[in-house]
Amino acid sequence: MSSTLEKLSSEELIKMEEKHGAHNYHPLPVVLSKGDGVYVWDVEGKKYYDFLSAYSAVNQGHCHPHIVGALKKQADTLTLTSRAFYNDALGPFEKFVTEFFNFDKVLAMNSGAEAVETAIKICRKHAYEKRGIPEDQAKIIVCENNFHGRTTTIVSFSNDETARKNFGPYTPGFIRIPYDDVDALDKALQEENVAGFLVEPIQGEAGVFTPASNYMAEARRLCDKHGVTFIADEVQTGIARTGSLLAVCGNCSCEGHCERQEDTYVRPDIVVLGKAISGGVYPVSAVLADDEIMNVIQPGQHGSTFGGNPLAAKVAVAALEVISDEKLAQNARKMGELFRREMNRIIEKTDLVTKVRGKGLLNAILINDTPDSTTAWDLCMAMKENGLIAKPTHGNIIRFAPPLVMNEEQLMDCVAIIEKTLLAFKK
């Protein structure tokens, strides 16, 4: 069977997925079989720059040898015990990650959506047991155009009809407000029984929507004023993607990993991590909080068979070591500034793109067409032919998020591909 599969073409493999798999994604028609650093190869051997990084899961580059080495070594020793027993990898991971991000406690899970659900549960339980909110009355404020996952609870507070429609009845207990609107947040916080504010420091899925520079600091101030738990969803923006270890912090909560700047430092009450915490090698997610909040969780009240397994623990430590040792936050900041400068130069030559926005190496260009047009998709198809793969979001936006190990020579090569594609494109 395996020898037969090895001989299949991209076209044949795409048809196989179409026939036997659920149609819950609309991938770019490229079938990848190998990755190394900033590059991927399709089954025919064509090489591409990866400008999506598995939605920012592969910040450390594809198949980083330090992370893969940790996976292989632990896989030969012990992979899973469940939390019915202790294992010798979880405690060291918990110590490492809490010190790395400067929190008292961590609760390890697997997927980003699981971690968001965990944060919601912790926030509510803390509100009932420590803040005196009546049981079943806690409300959590969220933002319009959010993307926190696809569970039933999470899609309940989404305003994306593609994600929501025909999945009800929906979970109550959420107040939705406009993103990057301090006045709207202040007003919502004055409602009765508000337990938390859940927010993405940058809305990635919404098209890399980047708020005002003081938005996170103002959100922190208002949550403090009203005694509300501030929850930062850093699943996509965290782990150095935006040029700091955590995007919400401005430039970092942890000295040594990147430079902390006190005037922009914002510390959430709860941080949600996923994706790049494993470097794309294994599903790992985590929720961080201090004792006063995390200690409301007691045995039997929350868990996961795979959460905190030895394989995940070793992989996550290795992935974070790469972030620190290779100074990827600093590189993301430097390369991001260069990329946006080059995009703005290109925009002056064409009316096809109206704007570039982002932070670090999480960026997007806005295509001068309607969201229901195919222009952004067609551009991504053309870039694929020229050796760079990216994906549209929200119809007329193209997200650009390469691995953080990208160097200046590689980045300028990618800029040349994007420029060539844009200038040659005909609607």
PALUMSE-500580 format. One record per residue: residue in three letters; x, y, z of N, C-alpha, C in turn. Coordinates in steps of 0.02 Angstrom, whole numbers, padded with zeros to 5 digits, always signed. Atoms other than C-alpha are relative to their C-alpha. Last residue first. Layout:
alaXYZXYZXYZ...
! end
This chain:
lys+00064+00023-00028-00390+02028-00657-00042-00035-00053lys+00056-00031+00034-00217+02035-00736-00065-00029+00029phe+00067+00028-00007-00064+01999-00632-00052+00041-00038ala+00019+00036+00062+00111+02040-00695-00074-00021+00000leu-00007-00045+00058+00147+02176-00567-00020-00033-00065leu+00048-00055-00002+00076+02074-00423+00003+00043-00063thr+00068+00025+00008+00168+01914-00467-00050+00057-00003lys+00008+00026+00068+00337+01996-00495-00072-00022-00012glu+00001-00057+00045+00320+02094-00333-00011-00022-00072ile+00063-00035-00010+00273+01939-00233-00006+00059-00048ile+00054+00043+00026+00417+01840-00306-00067+00035+00005ala-00005-00002+00073+00540+01983-00276-00054-00043-00033val+00026-00065+00021+00480+02000-00096+00001+00005-00077cys+00073+00004-00003+00511+01814-00075-00033+00065-00021asp+00019+00045+00054+00691+01832-00133-00076-00007-00003met-00002-00041+00060+00707+01980-00016-00016-00040-00063leu+00057-00045+00000+00649+01871+00127-00002+00042-00063gln+00060+00037+00017+00772+01734+00084-00061+00045-00004glu-00006+00020+00070+00918+01855+00082-00062-00038-00023glu+00013-00057+00045+00859+01936+00243+00005-00019-00073asn-00052-00051-00001+00846+01773+00341-00014+00054-00052met-00016-00030+00065+00691+01669+00377+00053+00055+00007val-00071+00012+00014+00700+01577+00544+00021+00030-00067leu-00040-00054-00029+00534+01656+00594+00075-00010-00010pro-00036+00020-00061+00438+01542+00476+00047+00055+00023pro-00051+00051+00010+00336+01641+00349+00030-00023+00066ala-00029+00017-00066+00173+01731+00391+00051-00056-00009phe-00069+00019+00010+00093+01823+00244+00033-00013+00068arg-00041+00000-00061-00097+01833+00247+00070-00025-00018ile-00049+00055+00003-00186+01880+00086+00046+00006+00061ile-00060-00012-00040-00346+01982+00104+00046-00060-00007asn-00044-00045+00036-00489+01993-00022+00062+00020+00040gly+00013-00016+00070-00597+01846+00026+00052+00042-00035his+00055-00049+00007-00592+01845+00216-00003+00027-00071thr+00047+00003-00056-00425+01754+00215-00051+00055-00009pro+00044-00057-00016-00317+01714+00065-00039-00011+00064lys+00072+00016+00003-00177+01585+00072-00041+00063+00014ala+00036-00038-00051+00011+01587+00043-00074-00014-00011ile+00069+00019-00016+00132+01479-00057-00026+00040+00059leu+00016-00023-00068+00287+01546-00145-00073-00018+00014gly-00041+00029-00052+00374+01470-00297-00012+00025+00071asn-00064-00034-00004+00316+01570-00447+00043-00022+00059glu-00037+00017+00061+00174+01449-00487+00070+00031+00000lys-00019+00071-00004+00119+01465-00307+00041-00020-00062met-00060+00002-00042+00122+01655-00324+00025-00072+00008ala-00056-00025+00040-00001+01639-00469+00065-00001+00039met-00015+00051+00050-00118+01530-00368+00059+00020-00043cys-00034+00054-00036-00107+01652-00224+00018-00057-00047leu-00068-00023-00014-00151+01793-00344+00041-00053+00036asp-00036+00004+00064-00301+01695-00407+00073+00024+00008trp-00013+00072+00013-00361+01671-00228+00042-00008-00063ala-00051+00021-00048-00343+01857-00192+00019-00073-00011thr-00065-00030+00016-00436+01901-00353+00055-00023+00048thr-00050+00053-00001-00579+01777-00332+00071+00028-00008ser-00036+00010+00063-00707+01910-00286+00050-00057+00007asp+00028+00058+00035-00828+01893-00139+00033-00011-00068pro-00013+00063-00034-00721+02004-00027-00027-00062-00035thr+00050+00017-00051-00726+02144-00156+00016-00067+00033asp+00057+00032+00030-00569+02202-00245-00049-00019+00056asn+00048-00050+00023-00415+02305-00209-00055-00033-00040ile+00007-00002+00073-00321+02169-00116-00057+00047-00019leu+00071-00007+00017-00272+02203+00064-00006+00010-00075ile+00013-00053+00049-00099+02138+00108-00074-00001-00018ala+00050+00013+00052-00067+02041+00267-00001+00058-00048asn+00019-00056+00043+00067+02025+00400-00053-00021-00050leu+00071+00013+00011+00122+01917+00546-00028+00060-00038leu+00011+00039+00062+00311+01921+00534-00070-00028-00005gly-00047+00055+00006+00332+02061+00661-00008-00035-00066lys-00051-00011-00050+00173+02164+00661+00047-00060-00001gly-00024+00055-00040+00040+02182+00530+00052+00021+00050arg+00004-00011-00072-00029+02289+00392+00026-00062+00036val-00032+00055-00035-00005+02313+00205-00006+00016+00074lys-00030-00009-00066-00127+02421+00109+00038-00062+00021thr+00014-00065-00031-00217+02454-00055+00039+00012+00064val-00004+00006-00073-00151+02316-00167-00009+00069+00030leu+00028+00065-00018-00199+02300-00351-00002-00010+00075asp+00063-00013-00035-00172+02486-00383-00034-00065+00021thr+00059+00035+00025+00010+02452-00425-00062+00021+00040lys-00004+00016+00071+00181+02534-00415-00064-00030-00028glu-00003-00062+00038+00160+02624-00248+00000-00012-00076ile+00068-00027+00005+00104+02459-00173-00001+00065-00040ile+00034+00033+00056+00276+02387-00212-00069+00030-00011arg-00033-00021+00062+00365+02513-00100-00036-00029-00060asn+00023-00069+00013+00237+02483+00038+00033+00028-00063met+00069+00003+00026+00271+02297+00023-00026+00070-00015glu-00002+00021+00070+00459+02328+00040-00071-00005-00031arg-00030-00055+00039+00437+02429+00199+00001-00018-00074arg+00051-00052+00008+00317+02298+00268+00027+00060-00040phe+00053+00024+00044+00444+02160+00236-00052+00054-00012leu-00025+00001+00068+00591+02255+00311-00056-00020-00049glu-00008-00070+00020+00496+02293+00470+00023+00006-00072gly+00067-00028+00011+00441+02112+00481+00003+00073-00022met+00024+00021+00066+00618+02048+00456-00069+00029-00016lys-00042-00029+00052+00682+02150+00604-00025-00017-00070arg+00009-00073-00001+00539+02108+00721+00038+00032-00057ala+00067-00015+00026+00537+01925+00672-00012+00074-00003asn-00002+00009+00073+00726+01915+00697-00068+00016-00031gln-00038-00056+00028+00713+01988+00872+00002-00004-00076ala+00041-00060-00008+00577+01865+00918+00034+00060-00031leu+00049-00004+00054+00677+01723+00840-00047+00059+00008lys+00023-00070-00002+00829+01747+00951-00052+00014-00055glu-00010-00028+00066+00901+01578+00900-00027+00071-00007asp-00069+00008+00021+00925+01519+01079+00014+00033-00067ser-00047-00040-00040+00761+01589+01143+00070-00002-00029ile+00021-00070+00002+00641+01527+01009+00051+00044+00036val-00018-00026+00065+00739+01364+00993-00017+00074-00006glu-00073-00010-00001+00725+01333+01180+00024+00029-00067leu-00011-00064-00032+00537+01359+01164+00074+00015+00006ala+00025-00053+00045+00523+01219+01037+00013+00069+00030ala-00048-00009+00055+00634+01103+01141-00021+00057-00046val-00061-00030-00028+00526+01130+01295+00051+00013-00055ala+00014-00071-00016+00368+01100+01193+00062+00034+00029val+00003-00039+00062+00435+00938+01116-00009+00074+00015lys-00068-00006+00026+00484+00866+01285+00003+00042-00064ala-00041-00039-00047+00315+00902+01363+00070+00010-00028ala+00017-00070+00007+00216+00841+01213+00045+00044+00043leu-00023-00021+00067+00305+00674+01212-00012+00074-00010pro-00072-00009+00002+00284+00654+01400+00027+00024-00067asn-00036+00064+00009+00096+00685+01398+00075+00011-00010gly-00057+00008-00045+00033+00848+01471+00037-00066-00007gly-00028-00063-00025-00138+00840+01389+00056-00012+00050phe-00064-00014+00032-00161+00669+01306+00033+00064+00027thr-00043+00060+00000-00298+00600+01418+00069+00016-00027ser-00009+00025+00068-00368+00775+01449+00046-00061+00003gly-00057+00041+00018-00423+00865+01605-00002-00023-00072his-00020-00013+00070-00545+00971+01703+00059-00044-00017gln+00041-00055+00027-00641+00958+01867+00018+00019-00072gly+00063+00023+00029-00579+00787+01921-00041+00053-00033pro+00002+00065+00033-00442+00853+02035-00071-00020-00023gln-00017+00055-00045-00461+01040+02076-00007-00067-00036ile+00008+00065+00032-00461+01196+01968+00027-00054+00047val+00072+00019-00004-00487+01352+02075-00012-00068-00033asn+00014+00046-00054-00298+01355+02099-00074-00016+00010met-00005+00070+00020-00272+01431+01927-00020-00049+00055ile+00050+00020+00050-00339+01604+01973+00003-00076-00013glu+00065-00025-00023-00248+01648+02134-00056-00019-00047asp+00033+00044-00048-00104+01536+02083-00070+00023+00017asp-00030+00003-00067-00054+01637+01930-00044-00041+00047ala+00030-00048-00046-00109+01596+01754+00037-00005+00066leu-00042-00026-00054-00050+01503+01599-00038+00050+00043val+00031-00058-00031-00155+01395+01482+00043+00019+00060ala-00010-00013-00071-00063+01275+01368-00038+00062+00021ser+00025-00066-00018-00071+01193+01198+00005+00007+00076val-00010-00021-00069+00023+01050+01116-00034+00068+00009pro+00051-00044-00028-00011+00951+00957+00012+00014+00075tyr+00045+00041-00039+00157+00885+00892-00054+00046+00030val-00022+00070+00000+00293+00946+00774-00051-00046+00033gly+00035+00037+00052+00222+01115+00725+00016-00074-00002gly-00034-00007+00063+00352+01208+00827-00031-00040-00057ser-00031+00064+00018+00274+01137+00985+00039+00004-00065ile-00029+00025-00062+00232+01303+01070+00029-00070-00011ala-00073+00001+00001+00211+01361+00890+00031-00021+00066lys-00038-00003+00063+00027+01309+00881+00075-00004+00010gly+00007+00060+00040-00043+01334+01057+00048+00005-00058leu-00053+00014+00049-00046+01463+01196-00016-00065-00038val+00015+00062+00036-00185+01543+01300+00052-00009-00055val-00027+00003+00069-00132+01674+01427-00015-00068-00030ile-00003+00067+00029-00234+01713+01584+00028+00006-00071asp+00013+00046-00056-00220+01866+01697+00005-00073-00023pro+00068+00026-00009-00139+01966+01557-00006-00041+00064arg+00001+00069-00024+00024+02063+01577-00073-00022+00010val+00067+00017-00024+00045+02220+01473+00000-00073+00020tyr+00008+00066-00031+00216+02298+01444-00070-00008+00028thr+00049+00037+00038+00215+02443+01321-00017-00067+00032asp+00056-00043+00019+00302+02575+01426-00053-00036-00040glu+00048-00010-00054+00410+02445+01514-00060+00042-00022gln+00007-00072-00001+00497+02386+01357-00056+00017+00048arg+00061-00025-00032+00561+02209+01374+00000+00076+00000glu-00009-00058-00043+00692+02155+01249-00067+00025+00027cys-00002-00059+00042+00678+01978+01186-00001+00060+00046his+00027+00028+00062+00702+01806+01261-00007+00054-00053gly-00044+00052+00025+00821+01866+01397-00026-00030-00064glu-00066-00024+00019+00693+01964+01496+00044-00058-00023cys-00054+00043-00025+00522+01886+01495+00067+00025-00025ser+00007+00004-00072+00360+01984+01481+00061-00034+00031cys-00018+00063-00034+00395+02039+01305-00009+00004+00075asn-00063+00028+00023+00385+02181+01179+00027-00057+00043gly-00034-00056+00032+00210+02248+01183+00067-00021-00025cys-00047-00033-00046+00153+02118+01307+00033+00062-00030val+00036-00044-00046-00003+02069+01210+00048+00041+00042ala+00020-00062+00034+00102+02002+01066-00032+00049+00048leu+00073-00004+00002+00187+01874+01178-00019+00067-00031leu+00019+00067-00021+00370+01827+01150-00076-00008+00002ser-00008+00006-00073+00394+01985+01051-00027-00068+00020gly-00060-00037-00019+00421+02016+00865+00010+00005+00075thr+00008-00072+00014+00245+01971+00809+00060+00041+00021arg+00026-00015+00067+00273+01783+00791-00001+00075-00016ala-00046-00042+00039+00384+01768+00947-00026+00021-00069ile-00062+00037+00015+00288+01625+01031+00040+00036-00054gly-00052+00010-00049+00118+01711+01029+00061-00036-00027thr-00045-00058-00004+00009+01783+00890+00060-00012+00046gln-00031-00017+00064-00078+01623+00835+00052+00055+00006val-00011+00062+00038-00124+01540+01000+00036+00014-00065glu-00063-00007+00036-00100+01704+01096+00016-00063-00041asp-00006+00058+00043-00279+01718+01160+00061+00011-00045ala-00030-00012+00066-00259+01847+01298+00006-00066-00037ile-00024+00061+00032-00380+01834+01445+00027+00016-00070phe-00024-00017+00068-00407+01984+01560+00033-00062-00030thr-00057+00039+00022-00509+01935+01715+00016+00015-00074val+00016+00052+00049-00625+02075+01772+00063-00035-00024gly-00011+00064-00032-00611+02182+01928-00015-00060-00043his+00063+00034-00012-00692+02334+01847+00008-00069+00033lys+00048-00047-00029-00542+02451+01856-00064-00036+00020asp-00020-00012-00069-00420+02308+01826-00052+00044+00035cys+00015+00063-00036-00514+02257+01669+00019+00006+00073leu+00072+00003-00011-00512+02440+01614-00020-00065+00036arg+00019-00050-00049-00324+02456+01637-00074-00005+00017arg-00025+00022-00065-00287+02293+01546-00023+00049+00055ala+00042+00057-00020-00399+02344+01401+00021-00026+00069glu+00065-00027-00022-00312+02513+01395-00047-00055+00022ala-00012-00033-00064-00141+02428+01388-00065+00029+00028met-00009+00051-00051-00203+02310+01252+00011+00031+00069tyr+00062+00036-00012-00273+02453+01148+00007-00052+00055asn+00016-00002-00072-00123+02570+01165-00061-00042+00018ser-00056+00022-00040-00042+02529+00997-00015-00001+00075ala-00041-00057-00020-00207+02538+00906+00052-00022+00050pro+00033-00055-00035-00267+02370+00844+00047+00058+00014thr-00045-00022-00053-00192+02259+00708-00030+00061+00035phe+00026-00065-00023-00315+02164+00599+00039+00020+00062val-00055-00034-00035-00211+02023+00526-00022+00071+00018gly-00040-00035+00050-00352+01976+00406+00057+00039+00029ala+00040-00055+00027-00492+01919+00521+00038+00041-00052glu+00047+00028+00049-00400+01755+00544-00042+00054-00032gly-00033+00031+00057-00255+01845+00628-00048-00023-00054gln+00048+00048+00027-00345+01964+00745+00027-00029-00065ile+00010-00016+00071-00199+02043+00836-00048-00052-00027pro-00039-00062+00006-00191+02046+01027+00002+00026-00071glu-00062+00013+00038-00332+01916+01020+00038+00066-00004val-00018-00040+00058-00461+01948+01157+00064-00026-00033leu-00040+00045+00041-00561+01866+01297+00016+00035-00066phe-00007-00028+00068-00627+01988+01428+00049-00044-00037gly-00063-00003+00036-00686+01907+01589-00006+00036-00066ala-00055+00038-00030-00813+01884+01727+00066+00011-00035val-00052+00010+00050-00948+02013+01689+00060-00033+00034asn-00026+00068+00002-01089+01987+01814+00049-00014-00057glu-00003+00044-00059-01184+02149+01785+00033-00067-00017glu+00057+00044-00008-01142+02264+01640+00009-00044+00062gln+00046-00026-00051-01012+02399+01669-00064-00041+00007leu-00026+00019-00066-00878+02301+01576-00045+00024+00057ala+00017+00070-00011-00982+02318+01417+00022-00023+00070lys+00072+00005-00008-00972+02509+01424-00021-00072+00017asp+00017-00032-00064-00784+02510+01451-00075-00007+00015leu-00022+00045-00054-00760+02386+01309-00019+00028+00068ala+00047+00057+00000-00865+02491+01190+00018-00050+00055asp+00063-00023-00028-00765+02646+01238-00051-00057+00004val-00008-00005-00072-00599+02556+01208-00066+00021+00033asp+00046-00054-00019-00645+02503+01032-00001+00003+00076asp-00038-00062+00000-00508+02398+00952-00043+00061+00015tyr-00072+00006-00016-00629+02257+00914+00032+00069-00003pro-00049-00013+00054-00816+02293+00915+00071-00006+00026ile-00010-00072+00012-00914+02209+01056+00047+00010-00059arg-00045-00015+00057-00986+02036+01084+00002+00075-00012ile+00017-00067+00025-01056+01990+01255+00049+00016-00055phe-00052-00040+00032-01051+01804+01298-00028+00067-00025gly-00048-00025-00049-01149+01696+01420+00056+00042-00029pro+00008-00069-00023-01253+01585+01307+00058+00023+00044thr-00015-00008-00071-01197+01429+01212-00009+00073+00020tyr-00064-00029-00019-01280+01411+01043+00006+00010+00075pro+00006-00062-00039-01418+01297+00983+00067+00021+00029gly+00034-00016-00063-01344+01290+00856-00038-00060+00027phe-00033+00036-00054-01222+01224+00723-00032+00014+00068asn+00025+00068-00007-01329+01271+00573+00040-00043+00049lys+00067+00018+00025-01233+01431+00535-00013-00075+00004arg+00056+00005-00047-01087+01472+00649-00061-00037-00027ala-00018+00040-00058-00920+01452+00558-00060-00017+00044thr-00026+00064+00026-00983+01511+00389+00017-00047+00058glu+00056+00046+00013-01088+01641+00480+00022-00066-00030asp-00014+00027+00066-00934+01724+00553-00053-00053-00015asn+00048-00031+00046-01005+01823+00701+00015-00020-00073ser-00028-00024+00063-00923+01706+00827-00054+00037-00040phe-00012-00072-00004-00991+01693+01004+00038+00028-00060ser+00059-00034-00027-01076+01525+00983+00010+00075+00004val+00038-00028+00057-00933+01469+00871-00063+00035+00023ile-00036-00055+00032-00828+01456+01029-00037+00028-00060thr+00000-00060-00041-00954+01356+01130+00033+00058-00037thr+00068-00027-00002-00985+01231+00990-00002+00064+00041thr+00044+00040-00042-00798+01206+00960-00069+00034+00002arg+00061+00022+00035-00719+01293+00810-00044-00047+00042gly+00006+00072+00010-00574+01397+00872-00067-00017-00030his-00029+00034-00058-00538+01570+00946-00004-00076-00008phe-00008+00071+00016-00568+01677+00792+00037-00033+00057asn-00049+00042-00035-00640+01848+00828+00007-00068-00033asn-00050+00027+00048-00728+01953+00697+00055-00040+00035glu+00024+00016+00067-00822+02047+00835+00059-00022-00044cys+00000-00051+00053-00738+02044+01004-00029-00025-00065val-00042+00020+00057-00772+01945+01163-00006+00054-00054ile+00000-00046+00058-00840+01991+01335+00048-00027-00053ile-00067-00014+00026-00871+01847+01455-00006+00044-00062lys-00004-00020+00070-01028+01837+01560+00073+00013-00019ala-00061-00033+00024-01051+01743+01723-00003+00014-00074gln+00015-00068+00022-01231+01706+01776+00061+00035-00031asp+00032+00001+00066-01225+01516+01794-00017+00069-00027glu-00013+00057+00044-01179+01531+01979-00044+00002-00062pro+00047+00055-00009-01199+01706+02053+00012-00056-00052ile+00050-00002+00053-01039+01811+02039-00047-00060+00008gly+00069-00004-00023-00954+01810+02209-00052+00010-00054arg+00025-00069+00009-00778+01854+02153-00074+00007+00017lys-00043-00051-00030-00679+01704+02215-00029+00071-00005glu-00027+00020-00065-00789+01550+02188+00040+00055+00035tyr+00049+00025-00048-00907+01606+02051+00030-00010+00069ala+00051-00051-00012-00787+01717+01953-00051-00022+00052his-00030-00051-00043-00644+01593+01972-00051+00054+00018lys-00005+00030-00066-00753+01456+01901+00029+00049+00050arg+00066+00005-00030-00801+01565+01753+00003-00026+00072cys+00026-00068-00011-00623+01614+01711-00067-00002+00036ile-00036-00027-00057-00560+01436+01731-00026+00069+00019lys+00021+00036-00060-00695+01369+01615+00034+00027+00063ile+00069-00021-00014-00662+01503+01483-00025-00033+00065ala-00003-00068-00028-00474+01471+01493-00070+00026+00018thr-00028+00006-00068-00501+01284+01468+00001+00068+00034glu+00054+00027-00041-00613+01316+01316+00022-00005+00073val+00048-00055-00007-00474+01425+01244-00059-00023+00044ala-00028-00048-00047-00348+01287+01278-00046+00059+00011glu+00004+00029-00067-00456+01157+01194+00026+00049+00053ala+00071-00006-00021-00474+01272+01043-00010-00030+00069gly+00015-00068-00019-00285+01289+01033-00071+00009+00024ser+00014-00047+00054-00261+01102+01032-00013+00070+00027asn-00025+00023+00065-00175+00983+01154-00010+00051-00056met+00051+00032+00041-00190+01032+01338+00031-00018-00068ala-00018+00022+00067-00067+01082+01475-00059-00036-00034leu+00042+00058+00011-00122+01184+01626+00009-00021-00073val+00019+00015+00069+00015+01303+01680-00046-00061+00001lys+00026+00067+00016+00047+01386+01849-00014-00006-00075asp-00007+00050-00053+00141+01530+01929-00016-00071-00024phe+00063+00013-00034+00170+01640+01777+00010-00055+00051asn+00009-00038-00061+00329+01720+01707-00071-00005+00029phe+00051-00051+00011+00324+01660+01526-00018+00039+00063phe-00011-00030+00066+00487+01560+01526-00048+00058-00011glu-00056-00048-00007+00474+01525+01713+00012+00038-00065thr+00023-00053-00045+00301+01448+01690+00055+00052+00012val+00046-00045+00036+00360+01353+01535-00025+00056+00046phe-00032-00038+00055+00516+01277+01615-00048+00052-00028lys-00048-00047-00029+00434+01225+01780+00030+00045-00054glu+00040-00051-00036+00286+01148+01690+00046+00052+00032phe+00033-00043+00049+00401+01057+01567-00037+00057+00036pro-00051-00045+00029+00509+00991+01710-00027+00047-00053gly-00024-00048-00050+00352+00927+01797+00054+00046-00027leu+00048-00054-00009+00281+00847+01639+00024+00052+00050ala-00010-00055+00047+00433+00746+01585-00045+00060+00015asp-00061-00037-00016+00457+00618+01726+00013+00059-00047asn-00053+00021+00045+00278+00554+01723+00059+00047+00010tyr-00050-00049+00016+00147+00555+01860+00046-00026-00055phe-00065+00009-00033+00003+00434+01851+00043+00062-00015ala+00013+00044-00056-00183+00444+01810+00064-00013+00040arg-00015-00034-00062-00134+00593+01704-00020-00041+00061ser+00059-00035-00025-00125+00483+01551+00020+00034+00065thr+00018+00034-00062+00035+00381+01535-00071+00015+00020leu+00063-00018-00032+00084+00422+01356-00011-00041+00064thr+00040-00049+00037+00241+00425+01248-00061+00023+00039leu+00067+00001-00029+00381+00341+01346-00041+00054-00035thr-00003+00011-00073+00560+00299+01294-00070-00008+00031asp-00031+00065-00013+00583+00283+01105-00003-00020+00074ala+00043+00051+00029+00461+00424+01073+00027-00070+00011gln+00053+00016-00048+00560+00533+01195-00045-00055-00026lys-00030+00028-00061+00717+00528+01088-00054-00021+00049lys-00024+00068+00013+00623+00550+00925+00027-00033+00063leu+00056+00045+00014+00523+00700+00986+00024-00072-00008ala+00034+00011-00065+00675+00786+01063-00058-00048-00008gly-00044+00043-00040+00770+00762+00899-00031-00016+00068val+00011+00068+00024+00623+00833+00801+00044-00049+00040ile+00067+00021-00021+00631+00989+00909-00014-00072-00022his+00001+00004-00073+00820+01011+00894-00068-00025+00025pro-00034+00059-00026+00820+00965+00710-00001-00006+00076his-00059-00025-00034+00687+01093+00659+00035-00058+00036cys-00043+00056-00021+00569+00997+00546+00065+00024+00033his+00021+00070+00008+00493+01150+00463+00055-00048+00024gly-00018+00030+00064+00542+01319+00532-00019-00073-00001gln-00070+00020-00004+00540+01381+00712+00025-00031-00065asn-00042-00059-00009+00377+01476+00686+00074-00016-00003val-00069+00020+00017+00294+01319+00619+00046+00061+00004ala-00021+00056-00044+00125+01341+00706+00074-00016-00010ser-00047-00022-00052+00096+01514+00630+00017-00055+00050tyr+00035-00050-00042-00055+01464+00525+00040+00018+00063ala+00054+00038-00033+00038+01311+00459-00038+00044+00049ser-00027+00032-00061+00189+01422+00424-00052-00038+00039leu+00056+00007-00045+00089+01528+00299+00022-00032+00067phe+00018-00066-00028+00223+01598+00184-00064-00003+00042asp+00062+00006-00039+00309+01432+00145-00015+00068+00032tyr-00004-00034-00064+00439+01464+00009-00068-00008+00034tyr+00037-00062-00013+00416+01332-00124+00025+00032+00065lys-00017-00033-00064+00515+01189-00203-00037+00067+00006lys-00006-00073+00007+00446+01076-00340+00007+00032+00069gly-00067-00026-00015+00485+00892-00309+00009+00074-00009glu-00038+00002+00063+00333+00812-00392+00070+00029+00009val-00016+00070+00015+00262+00770-00220+00037-00007-00066asp+00059+00041+00016+00272+00953-00168+00022-00070-00023trp-00003+00030+00067+00420+01030-00078-00065-00039-00012val+00037+00062+00006+00424+01148+00072+00004-00023-00073tyr+00019+00030+00064+00548+01283+00119-00045-00061+00009val+00051-00043+00030+00572+01403+00266-00028-00030-00065gly-00008-00071-00012+00664+01274+00372-00056+00041-00030asp-00065-00012-00032+00647+01103+00291+00009+00076+00008gly-00013-00068-00023+00483+01029+00233+00067+00005+00034lys-00063-00009-00036+00433+00877+00130+00006+00073+00022ser-00026+00063-00025+00278+00800+00051+00064+00007+00040leu-00066-00005-00028+00166+00946+00005+00022-00067+00030val-00005+00058-00045+00018+00929-00111+00072-00005+00025val-00070+00021-00001-00025+01097-00191+00006-00055+00052pro-00014+00065+00031-00202+01143-00242+00075-00014-00007leu-00033-00016+00063-00230+01282-00114+00021-00066-00032pro-00072-00013+00003-00340+01204+00017+00021+00027-00068his-00008-00013+00072-00529+01224+00035+00074+00018-00011tyr-00052-00049+00018-00563+01144+00204-00001+00010-00076asn+00001-00055-00048-00710+01053+00285+00056+00050-00011his-00018-00060+00037-00744+00939+00136-00002+00062+00046ala+00051-00052-00007-00742+00777+00236+00025+00064-00033gly-00003-00045-00057-00615+00655+00166-00058+00048+00002his+00002+00036-00063-00633+00501+00054+00000+00044+00062lys+00045+00057-00003-00675+00569-00118-00010-00027+00070glu+00067-00021+00017-00600+00742-00111-00050-00056+00007glu+00028-00038-00056-00448+00678-00020-00072+00021-00013met+00010+00048-00054-00418+00546-00154-00029+00035+00062lys+00063+00035+00014-00444+00676-00292-00015-00051+00055ile+00054-00048-00012-00308+00785-00214-00068-00034-00011leu+00006-00006-00072-00191+00634-00205-00056+00050+00018glu+00031+00061-00026-00220+00593-00389-00011+00005+00076glu+00070+00003+00022-00187+00772-00444-00036-00061+00029ser+00039-00050-00037-00030+00783-00339-00073-00004-00019ser-00013-00070+00018+00034+00622-00417-00040+00047+00045leu+00057-00041+00020+00033+00450-00336+00020+00072-00014lys-00001-00012+00071+00191+00345-00339-00057+00047-00023glu-00059-00040+00017+00223+00350-00152+00001+00020-00074leu+00012-00070-00017+00045+00291-00120+00058+00045-00021thr+00048-00027+00048+00075+00128-00213-00011+00075+00012ser-00036-00009+00063+00233+00093-00113-00045+00028-00054ser-00042-00060-00004+00136+00125+00047+00038+00012-00064met+00041-00060+00000+00000+00000+00000+00043+00063+00000
! end
